[in-house]
């Protein structure tokens, strides 16, 4: 028995030379020599050898194994723009900092994924850098902010952060005003900057294994997330419908109304118009309210109480209007009125990108606008763009209904295109020409318009450039 015990103690002594803190105890038992099983518990770092019997004694051994240290937590995630159909944001640099020092940095991949690797415990900050341009806002965003300020429908999360364009820690009517100012391009930036992210702080403790971080980002001011990957265009791309005749005056101011073709309840208006030559703008009116002209860099104090701004840049007119109490309009009832003077040489034109929204700031789909045509307006035909390396189109202004026919010939007199379009009413029209398919050179475009009372013919020249 003594020999068996010595052998067992020596075996344990050899084991304890490489496993720290060996200990044993003997308890009276009796019976033959037996060797039990051992248990290795890696979760607490302890090796247990139990039920060892030798010569009538039972020996229990508890052997402490050195603990393998914590290796850190992995930090990774996905960055996206939370629009109606969320869009992954790629190419954004994500940096993880501790005590002001960068400990890890990476760039988001095509699906917005990023992986900052393993880091130890502590408090961290996340910083983001993007080369993506600011995408834009419209009057619907200003209305959403005003609804929040009035307590009608509160913003939260990333949308609340995006509404604080003045970076004061809260959202109010001043933010709505600044959004409207940027809509009409009276200001070019926000105090808060261009992009906002909803996760900046991270705490990691011993034992944490992984952080899967969903991070959202918005353009400042784009609280309804409608401007990524591109602005949501809700206005129909067709020209203004011509309804009625406008009596213009070179001396006295007069009204040029723009109406909806269907009944609508409108809470926000974002509109781009191109004014014709020969027209002097005196003001813009919506529902009896005079807009504030910010063309000449109006001060904040001047526009501090308004929800209706407009700005002219050459012939372009940009309008932003929003109101908690919606404006209800019947078909053909003026939506807005231009106060003008002079004899225009053409029709008003709509520039793509406008939007009308209801009282909930929800865009109105495919609305159409109409305006009267200036009295005595002669027909007009132009090629746009010219010269061109791609497709071009005929831009027509017709004083009455009629039929337009066109023929295109090359420099050798060969016909390369022809067509016929029927205009059911007076107004502006676009006729697409597939000039992208033509060879480089100069082409003659003969346009004939047969109206109710007269026939007009014009020959235009189009220069097709090499791509």
C-alpha positions as a Markdown table, in Angstrom:
| # | Residue | x | y | z |
|---|---|---|---|---|
| 1 | Unk | 0.0 | 0.0 | 0.0 |
| 2 | Unk | 2.8 | 2.3 | 0.9 |
| 3 | Unk | 4.5 | 1.7 | -2.5 |
| 4 | Unk | 1.2 | 2.4 | -4.3 |
| 5 | Unk | 0.8 | 5.6 | -2.3 |
| 6 | Unk | 4.3 | 6.8 | -3.0 |
| 7 | Unk | 3.9 | 6.1 | -6.7 |
| 8 | Unk | 0.7 | 8.1 | -6.8 |
| 9 | Unk | 2.1 | 11.0 | -4.8 |
| 10 | Unk | 5.2 | 11.1 | -7.0 |
| 11 | Unk | 3.0 | 11.0 | -10.1 |
| 12 | Unk | 1.0 | 13.9 | -8.8 |
| 13 | Unk | 4.2 | 15.8 | -7.8 |
| 14 | Unk | 5.3 | 15.4 | -11.4 |
| 15 | Unk | 2.0 | 16.7 | -12.6 |
| 16 | Unk | 2.1 | 19.6 | -10.2 |
| 17 | Unk | 5.4 | 20.8 | -11.6 |
| 18 | Unk | 3.7 | 22.1 | -14.7 |
| 19 | Unk | 0.2 | 22.7 | -13.3 |
| 20 | Unk | 0.2 | 25.3 | -10.5 |
| 21 | Unk | -1.3 | 25.0 | -7.0 |
| 22 | Unk | -1.6 | 21.2 | -6.6 |
| 23 | Unk | -3.2 | 20.0 | -3.4 |
| 24 | Unk | -4.5 | 16.6 | -2.0 |
| 25 | Unk | -6.3 | 15.1 | 1.0 |
| 26 | Unk | -6.6 | 11.5 | 2.3 |
| 27 | Unk | -9.8 | 10.0 | 3.7 |
| 28 | Unk | -10.1 | 6.5 | 5.4 |
| 29 | Unk | -11.8 | 4.2 | 3.0 |
| 30 | Unk | -10.7 | 0.6 | 2.6 |
| 31 | Unk | -10.7 | -1.7 | -0.4 |
| 32 | Unk | -8.5 | -2.3 | -3.3 |
| 33 | Unk | -6.4 | 0.3 | -5.2 |
| 34 | Unk | -8.4 | 2.1 | -7.9 |
| 35 | Unk | -7.8 | 5.1 | -10.1 |
| 36 | Unk | -10.9 | 7.2 | -10.9 |
| 37 | Unk | -11.5 | 9.7 | -13.7 |
| 38 | Unk | -10.5 | 13.3 | -14.1 |
| 39 | Unk | -12.6 | 16.3 | -15.2 |
| 40 | Unk | -11.3 | 19.3 | -17.1 |
| 41 | Unk | -13.5 | 22.4 | -16.7 |
| 42 | Unk | -12.1 | 25.1 | -19.1 |
| 43 | Unk | -14.8 | 27.6 | -18.2 |
| 44 | Unk | -13.4 | 28.1 | -14.7 |
| 45 | Unk | -9.9 | 26.9 | -15.5 |
| 46 | Unk | -9.8 | 24.0 | -13.1 |
| 47 | Unk | -8.7 | 20.4 | -13.5 |
| 48 | Unk | -10.3 | 17.9 | -11.1 |
| 49 | Unk | -8.9 | 14.4 | -10.5 |
| 50 | Unk | -11.3 | 12.5 | -8.1 |
| 51 | Unk | -12.0 | 9.1 | -6.6 |
| 52 | Unk | -8.4 | 7.7 | -6.5 |
| 53 | Unk | -8.3 | 4.6 | -4.2 |
| 54 | Unk | -5.1 | 3.0 | -3.1 |
| 55 | Unk | -4.6 | 0.4 | -0.3 |
| 56 | Unk | -7.6 | 1.3 | 1.7 |
| 57 | Unk | -7.3 | 5.1 | 1.4 |
| 58 | Unk | -9.3 | 7.4 | -0.9 |
| 59 | Unk | -7.4 | 10.4 | -2.3 |
| 60 | Unk | -9.0 | 13.6 | -3.7 |
| 61 | Unk | -6.9 | 15.9 | -5.8 |
| 62 | Unk | -7.8 | 19.4 | -7.0 |
| 63 | Unk | -5.4 | 20.8 | -9.5 |
| 64 | Unk | -5.6 | 24.5 | -10.5 |
| 65 | Unk | -4.8 | 25.0 | -14.2 |
| 66 | Unk | -3.5 | 28.4 | -15.4 |
| 67 | Unk | -6.4 | 30.4 | -16.9 |
| 68 | Unk | -6.2 | 31.4 | -20.6 |
| 69 | Unk | -6.8 | 35.2 | -20.8 |
| 70 | Unk | -9.7 | 37.1 | -22.6 |
| 71 | Unk | -8.8 | 38.0 | -26.1 |
| 72 | Unk | -11.2 | 40.9 | -26.7 |
| 73 | Unk | -14.5 | 41.7 | -28.5 |
| 74 | Unk | -14.9 | 41.9 | -32.2 |
| 75 | Unk | -16.6 | 45.1 | -33.5 |
| 76 | Unk | -18.4 | 45.0 | -36.8 |
| 77 | Unk | -21.6 | 46.2 | -38.3 |
| 78 | Unk | -23.6 | 47.6 | -41.3 |
| 79 | Unk | -24.1 | 51.2 | -42.4 |
| 80 | Unk | -27.3 | 52.1 | -44.3 |
| 81 | Unk | -29.6 | 55.0 | -45.3 |
| 82 | Unk | -33.1 | 54.3 | -43.8 |
| 83 | Unk | -35.2 | 55.3 | -46.8 |
| 84 | Unk | -38.4 | 53.4 | -47.7 |
| 85 | Unk | -36.2 | 50.7 | -49.1 |
| 86 | Unk | -33.0 | 51.0 | -47.0 |
| 87 | Unk | -29.8 | 51.6 | -49.1 |
| 88 | Unk | -26.4 | 50.3 | -48.1 |
| 89 | Unk | -23.7 | 53.1 | -47.7 |
| 90 | Unk | -20.4 | 52.0 | -49.2 |
| 91 | Unk | -17.1 | 53.8 | -49.2 |
| 92 | Unk | -17.6 | 55.4 | -45.8 |
| 93 | Unk | -14.5 | 55.4 | -43.5 |
| 94 | Unk | -15.4 | 54.2 | -40.0 |
| 95 | Unk | -12.8 | 54.9 | -37.2 |
| 96 | Unk | -12.8 | 53.6 | -33.6 |
| 97 | Unk | -11.1 | 55.8 | -31.1 |
| 98 | Unk | -10.1 | 55.4 | -27.5 |
| 99 | Unk | -9.0 | 58.4 | -25.4 |
| 100 | Unk | -8.8 | 60.4 | -28.6 |
| 101 | Unk | -6.5 | 57.9 | -30.4 |
| 102 | Unk | -7.5 | 55.8 | -33.4 |
| 103 | Unk | -7.2 | 52.1 | -32.5 |
| 104 | Unk | -8.9 | 50.7 | -35.7 |
| 105 | Unk | -10.2 | 52.0 | -39.0 |
| 106 | Unk | -11.8 | 50.5 | -42.1 |
| 107 | Unk | -14.1 | 51.4 | -45.0 |
| 108 | Unk | -17.6 | 50.1 | -45.6 |
| 109 | Unk | -18.0 | 47.5 | -48.4 |
| 110 | Unk | -20.6 | 47.3 | -51.1 |
| 111 | Unk | -23.3 | 46.2 | -48.8 |
| 112 | Unk | -22.3 | 48.7 | -46.1 |
| 113 | Unk | -20.5 | 46.1 | -44.0 |
| 114 | Unk | -17.5 | 47.1 | -41.8 |
| 115 | Unk | -15.2 | 45.1 | -39.4 |
| 116 | Unk | -12.9 | 46.8 | -36.9 |
| 117 | Unk | -11.4 | 43.6 | -35.5 |
| 118 | Unk | -10.8 | 42.7 | -31.9 |
| 119 | Unk | -10.4 | 45.4 | -29.2 |
| 120 | Unk | -10.0 | 45.3 | -25.5 |
| 121 | Unk | -12.3 | 46.7 | -22.8 |
| 122 | Unk | -13.0 | 50.4 | -22.4 |
| 123 | Unk | -15.0 | 53.4 | -23.7 |
| 124 | Unk | -14.8 | 54.1 | -27.4 |
| 125 | Unk | -16.1 | 56.6 | -29.9 |
| 126 | Unk | -17.0 | 55.9 | -33.6 |
| 127 | Unk | -16.3 | 58.5 | -36.2 |
| 128 | Unk | -17.4 | 58.5 | -39.9 |
| 129 | Unk | -16.0 | 60.2 | -43.0 |
| 130 | Unk | -17.7 | 60.1 | -46.4 |
| 131 | Unk | -17.1 | 61.5 | -49.8 |
| 132 | Unk | -20.8 | 61.2 | -50.7 |
| 133 | Unk | -22.3 | 64.6 | -51.5 |
| 134 | Unk | -25.2 | 66.0 | -49.5 |
| 135 | Unk | -28.4 | 64.8 | -51.4 |
| 136 | Unk | -30.9 | 67.6 | -50.8 |
| 137 | Unk | -34.2 | 68.5 | -49.1 |
| 138 | Unk | -37.6 | 69.8 | -50.0 |
| 139 | Unk | -40.6 | 71.6 | -48.4 |
| 140 | Unk | -42.0 | 68.2 | -47.2 |
| 141 | Unk | -39.0 | 67.9 | -44.9 |
| 142 | Unk | -39.7 | 71.4 | -43.5 |
| 143 | Unk | -43.4 | 70.4 | -42.9 |
| 144 | Unk | -42.3 | 67.2 | -41.1 |
| 145 | Unk | -40.1 | 69.3 | -38.8 |
| 146 | Unk | -42.9 | 71.8 | -38.1 |
| 147 | Unk | -45.3 | 68.9 | -37.3 |
| 148 | Unk | -42.7 | 67.7 | -34.7 |
| 149 | Unk | -42.3 | 71.2 | -33.2 |
| 150 | Unk | -46.1 | 71.5 | -32.9 |
| 151 | Unk | -46.4 | 68.1 | -31.2 |
| 152 | Unk | -48.6 | 66.7 | -34.0 |
| 153 | Unk | -46.2 | 63.9 | -34.9 |
| 154 | Unk | -42.9 | 63.5 | -33.1 |
| 155 | Unk | -39.6 | 62.6 | -34.7 |
| 156 | Unk | -37.3 | 60.1 | -33.1 |
| 157 | Unk | -34.0 | 58.3 | -33.6 |
| 158 | Unk | -31.9 | 59.3 | -36.7 |
| 159 | Unk | -34.8 | 61.4 | -38.1 |
| 160 | Unk | -34.8 | 63.6 | -35.0 |
| 161 | Unk | -31.0 | 64.0 | -35.2 |
| 162 | Unk | -31.3 | 64.9 | -38.9 |
| 163 | Unk | -33.9 | 67.6 | -38.1 |
| 164 | Unk | -31.5 | 69.5 | -35.8 |
| 165 | Unk | -29.9 | 71.3 | -38.8 |
| 166 | Unk | -28.9 | 74.2 | -36.5 |
| 167 | Unk | -27.2 | 71.8 | -34.1 |
| 168 | Unk | -28.7 | 73.3 | -30.9 |
| 169 | Unk | -29.7 | 70.0 | -29.4 |
| 170 | Unk | -33.5 | 70.4 | -30.1 |
| 171 | Unk | -35.7 | 70.8 | -33.2 |
| 172 | Unk | -38.0 | 73.7 | -33.7 |
| 173 | Unk | -39.4 | 76.2 | -36.3 |
| 174 | Unk | -36.0 | 77.7 | -37.0 |
| 175 | Unk | -34.8 | 74.3 | -38.3 |
| 176 | Unk | -37.9 | 74.2 | -40.6 |
| 177 | Unk | -37.1 | 77.7 | -41.9 |
| 178 | Unk | -33.4 | 76.8 | -42.5 |
| 179 | Unk | -34.5 | 73.7 | -44.5 |
| 180 | Unk | -36.8 | 76.0 | -46.6 |
| 181 | Unk | -33.9 | 78.4 | -47.1 |
| 182 | Unk | -31.7 | 75.6 | -48.4 |
| 183 | Unk | -34.6 | 74.4 | -50.7 |
| 184 | Unk | -34.5 | 77.7 | -52.5 |
| 185 | Unk | -30.7 | 77.8 | -52.3 |
| 186 | Unk | -30.7 | 80.9 | -50.2 |
| 187 | Unk | -28.1 | 79.1 | -48.0 |
| 188 | Unk | -25.7 | 76.5 | -49.2 |
| 189 | Unk | -24.9 | 74.6 | -46.0 |
| 190 | Unk | -26.4 | 73.8 | -42.6 |
| 191 | Unk | -24.6 | 74.7 | -39.3 |
| 192 | Unk | -24.8 | 71.0 | -38.5 |
| 193 | Unk | -23.1 | 69.9 | -41.7 |
| 194 | Unk | -24.2 | 67.5 | -44.3 |
| 195 | Unk | -24.4 | 63.9 | -42.8 |
| 196 | Unk | -25.5 | 62.6 | -39.4 |
| 197 | Unk | -25.0 | 59.1 | -37.9 |
| 198 | Unk | -27.0 | 57.5 | -35.0 |
| 199 | Unk | -24.1 | 55.7 | -33.2 |
| 200 | Unk | -21.0 | 57.3 | -31.8 |
| 201 | Unk | -20.3 | 55.8 | -28.3 |
| 202 | Unk | -19.4 | 52.2 | -27.5 |
| 203 | Unk | -18.6 | 50.5 | -24.2 |
| 204 | Unk | -16.8 | 47.2 | -24.1 |
| 205 | Unk | -16.3 | 45.1 | -20.9 |
| 206 | Unk | -14.2 | 42.0 | -20.1 |
| 207 | Unk | -16.0 | 38.9 | -21.4 |
| 208 | Unk | -17.8 | 40.7 | -24.3 |
| 209 | Unk | -17.3 | 38.6 | -27.4 |
| 210 | Unk | -18.9 | 40.5 | -30.4 |
| 211 | Unk | -20.8 | 43.7 | -31.3 |
| 212 | Unk | -22.9 | 43.6 | -34.4 |
| 213 | Unk | -23.7 | 47.3 | -35.0 |
| 214 | Unk | -26.5 | 48.5 | -37.2 |
| 215 | Unk | -25.7 | 52.2 | -38.0 |
| 216 | Unk | -28.1 | 54.5 | -39.8 |
| 217 | Unk | -27.1 | 57.7 | -41.6 |
| 218 | Unk | -29.1 | 60.6 | -43.1 |
| 219 | Unk | -28.4 | 63.8 | -44.9 |
| 220 | Unk | -29.1 | 66.7 | -42.5 |
| 221 | Unk | -32.6 | 68.0 | -43.1 |
| 222 | Unk | -33.8 | 64.9 | -45.1 |
| 223 | Unk | -36.1 | 63.8 | -42.2 |
| 224 | Unk | -38.3 | 61.8 | -44.5 |
| 225 | Unk | -35.3 | 60.0 | -46.1 |
| 226 | Unk | -36.5 | 60.7 | -49.6 |
| 227 | Unk | -33.3 | 61.9 | -51.2 |
| 228 | Unk | -31.2 | 58.8 | -51.4 |
| 229 | Unk | -30.0 | 57.3 | -53.7 |
| 230 | Unk | -31.8 | 60.1 | -55.6 |
| 231 | Unk | -34.6 | 62.6 | -55.0 |
| 232 | Unk | -38.1 | 61.1 | -55.3 |
| 233 | Unk | -39.7 | 63.0 | -58.3 |
| 234 | Unk | -43.4 | 63.2 | -57.8 |
| 235 | Unk | -44.3 | 65.9 | -60.2 |
| 236 | Unk | -45.2 | 64.7 | -63.7 |
| 237 | Unk | -42.5 | 65.4 | -66.2 |
| 238 | Unk | -44.9 | 66.7 | -68.8 |
| 239 | Unk | -45.0 | 70.4 | -69.5 |
| 240 | Unk | -47.6 | 72.7 | -67.9 |
| 241 | Unk | -51.0 | 72.2 | -69.5 |
| 242 | Unk | -52.2 | 75.3 | -71.3 |
| 243 | Unk | -55.7 | 76.3 | -70.2 |
| 244 | Unk | -57.1 | 79.7 | -71.1 |
| 245 | Unk | -55.6 | 82.9 | -72.5 |
| 246 | Unk | -53.5 | 85.4 | -70.5 |
| 247 | Unk | -54.0 | 89.1 | -71.1 |
| 248 | Unk | -50.5 | 90.5 | -70.6 |
| 249 | Unk | -49.4 | 94.1 | -70.2 |
| 250 | Unk | -46.0 | 95.7 | -70.8 |
| 251 | Unk | -46.8 | 98.4 | -68.2 |
| 252 | Unk | -49.3 | 97.3 | -65.6 |
| 253 | Unk | -48.7 | 94.3 | -63.3 |
| 254 | Unk | -51.0 | 91.3 | -63.8 |
| 255 | Unk | -51.5 | 87.8 | -62.4 |
| 256 | Unk | -50.3 | 84.6 | -64.0 |
| 257 | Unk | -52.0 | 81.8 | -62.1 |
| 258 | Unk | -50.8 | 78.2 | -62.0 |
| 259 | Unk | -53.5 | 75.6 | -61.1 |
| 260 | Unk | -53.9 | 71.9 | -60.3 |
| 261 | Unk | -55.8 | 69.9 | -62.8 |
| 262 | Unk | -57.4 | 67.8 | -60.0 |
| 263 | Unk | -58.7 | 68.6 | -56.5 |
| 264 | Unk | -56.0 | 68.2 | -53.8 |
| 265 | Unk | -55.2 | 69.0 | -50.2 |
| 266 | Unk | -51.7 | 70.5 | -50.1 |
| 267 | Unk | -49.4 | 71.0 | -47.1 |
| 268 | Unk | -46.1 | 71.5 | -48.9 |
| 269 | Unk | -45.0 | 72.9 | -52.2 |
| 270 | Unk | -41.5 | 72.6 | -53.8 |
| 271 | Unk | -41.5 | 74.0 | -57.3 |
| 272 | Unk | -39.0 | 74.9 | -60.0 |
| 273 | Unk | -40.1 | 77.1 | -62.8 |
| 274 | Unk | -38.4 | 78.6 | -65.8 |
| 275 | Unk | -39.7 | 82.1 | -66.6 |
| 276 | Unk | -40.0 | 83.2 | -70.2 |
| 277 | Unk | -38.0 | 86.0 | -71.7 |
| 278 | Unk | -39.6 | 89.5 | -71.4 |
| 279 | Unk | -41.2 | 88.8 | -68.0 |
| 280 | Unk | -40.5 | 90.8 | -64.9 |
| 281 | Unk | -41.4 | 89.0 | -61.6 |
| 282 | Unk | -43.0 | 91.3 | -59.0 |
| 283 | Unk | -43.9 | 88.6 | -56.4 |
| 284 | Unk | -45.4 | 85.2 | -55.7 |
| 285 | Unk | -48.7 | 84.5 | -53.8 |
| 286 | Unk | -50.1 | 81.3 | -52.4 |
| 287 | Unk | -53.6 | 81.2 | -50.8 |
| 288 | Unk | -53.5 | 85.0 | -50.2 |
| 289 | Unk | -50.0 | 84.9 | -48.6 |
| 290 | Unk | -47.2 | 86.9 | -50.1 |
| 291 | Unk | -43.9 | 85.0 | -50.4 |
| 292 | Unk | -40.6 | 86.4 | -49.1 |
| 293 | Unk | -38.1 | 87.0 | -51.9 |
| 294 | Unk | -34.6 | 85.9 | -50.7 |
| 295 | Unk | -32.9 | 86.5 | -54.0 |
| 296 | Unk | -30.8 | 89.3 | -52.6 |
| 297 | Unk | -29.4 | 87.4 | -49.6 |
| 298 | Unk | -32.2 | 88.2 | -47.1 |
| 299 | Unk | -31.1 | 88.3 | -43.4 |
| 300 | Unk | -32.4 | 85.7 | -40.9 |
| 301 | Unk | -34.4 | 88.4 | -39.2 |
| 302 | Unk | -36.2 | 89.3 | -42.4 |
| 303 | Unk | -37.5 | 85.7 | -43.0 |
| 304 | Unk | -37.7 | 84.5 | -39.4 |
| 305 | Unk | -41.5 | 84.3 | -39.3 |
| 306 | Unk | -42.3 | 83.0 | -42.8 |
| 307 | Unk | -43.1 | 79.6 | -44.2 |
| 308 | Unk | -43.0 | 80.8 | -47.8 |
| 309 | Unk | -39.8 | 81.6 | -49.6 |
| 310 | Unk | -38.9 | 82.1 | -53.2 |
| 311 | Unk | -35.6 | 82.9 | -55.0 |
| 312 | Unk | -34.8 | 83.9 | -58.6 |
| 313 | Unk | -31.6 | 83.0 | -60.4 |
| 314 | Unk | -31.7 | 84.2 | -64.0 |
| 315 | Unk | -34.9 | 82.8 | -65.5 |
| 316 | Unk | -35.1 | 80.1 | -62.8 |
| 317 | Unk | -37.6 | 80.5 | -60.0 |
| 318 | Unk | -37.5 | 78.2 | -56.9 |
| 319 | Unk | -40.5 | 78.2 | -54.5 |
| 320 | Unk | -40.7 | 76.6 | -51.1 |
| 321 | Unk | -44.0 | 76.7 | -49.1 |
| 322 | Unk | -45.3 | 74.6 | -46.2 |
| 323 | Unk | -48.1 | 74.9 | -43.6 |
| 324 | Unk | -49.6 | 72.8 | -40.9 |
| 325 | Unk | -53.1 | 73.8 | -41.9 |
| 326 | Unk | -53.4 | 72.5 | -45.5 |
| 327 | Unk | -54.6 | 74.4 | -48.5 |
| 328 | Unk | -57.6 | 72.7 | -50.2 |
| 329 | Unk | -57.9 | 73.4 | -53.9 |
| 330 | Unk | -60.4 | 72.3 | -56.4 |
| 331 | Unk | -59.5 | 71.4 | -60.0 |
| 332 | Unk | -58.5 | 74.6 | -62.0 |
| 333 | Unk | -58.4 | 76.7 | -58.8 |
| 334 | Unk | -55.1 | 78.6 | -58.6 |
| 335 | Unk | -52.4 | 76.8 | -56.5 |
| 336 | Unk | -50.1 | 79.8 | -56.7 |
| 337 | Unk | -50.1 | 83.1 | -58.6 |
| 338 | Unk | -47.1 | 84.9 | -60.1 |
| 339 | Unk | -47.3 | 88.7 | -59.9 |
| 340 | Unk | -45.6 | 89.8 | -63.2 |
| 341 | Unk | -45.4 | 92.5 | -65.8 |
| 342 | Unk | -44.1 | 92.6 | -69.4 |
| 343 | Unk | -44.8 | 90.8 | -72.6 |
| 344 | Unk | -43.5 | 87.2 | -72.4 |
| 345 | Unk | -42.0 | 85.6 | -75.4 |
| 346 | Unk | -42.9 | 82.0 | -74.4 |
| 347 | Unk | -44.7 | 79.8 | -72.0 |
| 348 | Unk | -43.8 | 79.0 | -68.4 |
| 349 | Unk | -41.8 | 75.8 | -68.1 |
| 350 | Unk | -41.5 | 73.3 | -65.2 |
| 351 | Unk | -38.0 | 72.1 | -64.3 |
| 352 | Unk | -38.0 | 68.5 | -63.1 |
| 353 | Unk | -37.6 | 67.8 | -59.4 |
| 354 | Unk | -40.6 | 69.5 | -57.9 |
| 355 | Unk | -42.9 | 67.9 | -55.3 |
| 356 | Unk | -46.3 | 68.6 | -53.8 |
| 357 | Unk | -47.3 | 66.9 | -50.5 |
| 358 | Unk | -50.4 | 66.6 | -48.4 |
| 359 | Unk | -50.9 | 67.7 | -44.8 |
| 360 | Unk | -49.1 | 64.6 | -43.5 |
| 361 | Unk | -46.1 | 65.5 | -45.7 |
| 362 | Unk | -46.9 | 62.5 | -47.9 |
| 363 | Unk | -46.0 | 63.2 | -51.6 |
| 364 | Unk | -48.9 | 63.5 | -54.0 |
| 365 | Unk | -48.3 | 61.2 | -56.9 |
| 366 | Unk | -48.3 | 62.4 | -60.6 |
| 367 | Unk | -50.0 | 65.7 | -60.1 |
| 368 | Unk | -50.4 | 68.0 | -63.1 |
| 369 | Unk | -50.4 | 71.7 | -63.3 |
| 370 | Unk | -51.9 | 74.1 | -65.8 |
| 371 | Unk | -51.5 | 77.8 | -66.7 |
| 372 | Unk | -53.0 | 80.1 | -69.3 |
| 373 | Unk | -51.0 | 80.9 | -72.4 |
| 374 | Unk | -50.0 | 84.5 | -73.1 |
| 375 | Unk | -52.3 | 86.2 | -75.6 |
| 376 | Unk | -50.8 | 86.8 | -79.0 |
| 377 | Unk | -48.0 | 84.2 | -78.4 |
| 378 | Unk | -46.6 | 82.9 | -81.7 |
| 379 | Unk | -45.5 | 79.4 | -82.1 |
| 380 | Unk | -41.9 | 78.5 | -81.3 |
| 381 | Unk | -39.6 | 75.6 | -82.2 |
| 382 | Unk | -36.1 | 75.0 | -80.7 |
| 383 | Unk | -33.7 | 72.1 | -80.5 |
| 384 | Unk | -32.5 | 71.2 | -77.0 |
| 385 | Unk | -29.6 | 70.6 | -76.5 |
| 386 | Unk | -27.8 | 71.9 | -79.5 |
| 387 | Unk | -25.0 | 70.9 | -80.2 |
| 388 | Unk | -25.4 | 67.5 | -78.7 |
| 389 | Unk | -23.5 | 64.2 | -78.5 |
| 390 | Unk | -26.6 | 62.3 | -77.2 |
| 391 | Unk | -30.3 | 62.6 | -77.9 |
| 392 | Unk | -32.0 | 65.9 | -78.5 |
| 393 | Unk | -35.6 | 67.1 | -78.6 |
| 394 | Unk | -37.8 | 69.6 | -80.2 |
| 395 | Unk | -39.1 | 72.1 | -77.7 |
| 396 | Unk | -42.4 | 73.5 | -79.1 |
| 397 | Unk | -44.7 | 76.3 | -77.9 |
| 398 | Unk | -48.1 | 76.2 | -79.7 |
| 399 | Unk | -50.7 | 78.9 | -79.4 |
| 400 | Unk | -53.6 | 76.6 | -80.3 |
| 401 | Unk | -54.2 | 72.9 | -80.9 |
| 402 | Unk | -52.8 | 71.5 | -84.1 |
| 403 | Unk | -50.6 | 69.0 | -85.8 |
| 404 | Unk | -46.8 | 69.1 | -85.9 |
| 405 | Unk | -44.8 | 67.3 | -88.6 |
| 406 | Unk | -41.0 | 67.1 | -88.8 |
| 407 | Unk | -38.4 | 65.7 | -91.2 |
| 408 | Unk | -34.6 | 65.4 | -90.5 |
| 409 | Unk | -32.1 | 65.2 | -93.3 |
| 410 | Unk | -28.3 | 64.9 | -93.2 |
| 411 | Unk | -25.7 | 67.0 | -95.0 |
| 412 | Unk | -26.1 | 64.8 | -98.2 |
| 413 | Unk | -29.9 | 65.4 | -98.3 |
| 414 | Unk | -30.7 | 61.9 | -97.0 |
| 415 | Unk | -33.7 | 61.6 | -94.7 |
| 416 | Unk | -32.8 | 60.1 | -91.4 |
| 417 | Unk | -35.9 | 60.7 | -89.4 |
| 418 | Unk | -39.5 | 61.9 | -89.7 |
| 419 | Unk | -42.6 | 62.0 | -87.5 |
| 420 | Unk | -46.0 | 63.5 | -86.7 |
| 421 | Unk | -47.4 | 64.6 | -83.4 |
| 422 | Unk | -50.9 | 65.8 | -82.6 |
| 423 | Unk | -51.3 | 68.7 | -80.1 |
| 424 | Unk | -54.7 | 68.6 | -78.5 |
| 425 | Unk | -54.4 | 72.0 | -76.9 |
| 426 | Unk | -52.1 | 75.1 | -76.8 |
| 427 | Unk | -49.0 | 74.9 | -74.6 |
| 428 | Unk | -45.5 | 73.5 | -74.5 |
| 429 | Unk | -44.5 | 70.2 | -76.0 |
| 430 | Unk | -41.4 | 68.0 | -76.3 |
| 431 | Unk | -40.8 | 65.8 | -79.3 |
| 432 | Unk | -37.9 | 63.4 | -78.8 |
| 433 | Unk | -35.3 | 63.0 | -81.6 |
| 434 | Unk | -33.1 | 59.9 | -81.4 |
| 435 | Unk | -30.0 | 61.8 | -82.4 |
| 436 | Unk | -27.8 | 59.6 | -80.3 |
| 437 | Unk | -28.1 | 57.0 | -83.2 |
| 438 | Unk | -27.0 | 59.5 | -85.8 |
| 439 | Unk | -23.5 | 60.0 | -87.2 |
| 440 | Unk | -21.4 | 63.1 | -86.4 |
| 441 | Unk | -22.3 | 66.0 | -88.6 |
| 442 | Unk | -24.9 | 68.8 | -89.3 |
| 443 | Unk | -28.6 | 68.0 | -89.8 |
| 444 | Unk | -31.5 | 70.1 | -91.0 |
| 445 | Unk | -34.7 | 69.7 | -89.1 |
| 446 | Unk | -37.8 | 71.0 | -91.0 |
| 447 | Unk | -40.8 | 71.5 | -88.7 |
| 448 | Unk | -44.3 | 72.3 | -89.9 |
| 449 | Unk | -47.2 | 73.2 | -87.6 |
| 450 | Unk | -50.8 | 73.2 | -88.9 |
| 451 | Unk | -52.9 | 75.1 | -86.4 |
| 452 | Unk | -56.6 | 76.0 | -86.4 |
| 453 | Unk | -56.0 | 79.3 | -88.1 |
| 454 | Unk | -52.6 | 79.2 | -89.6 |
| 455 | Unk | -49.7 | 77.1 | -90.8 |
| 456 | Unk | -46.1 | 77.7 | -89.7 |
| 457 | Unk | -42.9 | 76.2 | -91.1 |
| 458 | Unk | -39.4 | 76.5 | -89.7 |
| 459 | Unk | -36.0 | 74.9 | -90.6 |
| 460 | Unk | -33.6 | 74.3 | -87.7 |
| 461 | Unk | -30.0 | 73.1 | -87.8 |
| 462 | Unk | -28.7 | 70.5 | -85.3 |
| 463 | Unk | -25.0 | 69.8 | -84.8 |
| 464 | Unk | -24.3 | 66.2 | -83.8 |
| 465 | Unk | -20.9 | 65.8 | -82.0 |
| 466 | Unk | -18.9 | 62.7 | -81.5 |
| 467 | Unk | -19.3 | 61.0 | -78.1 |
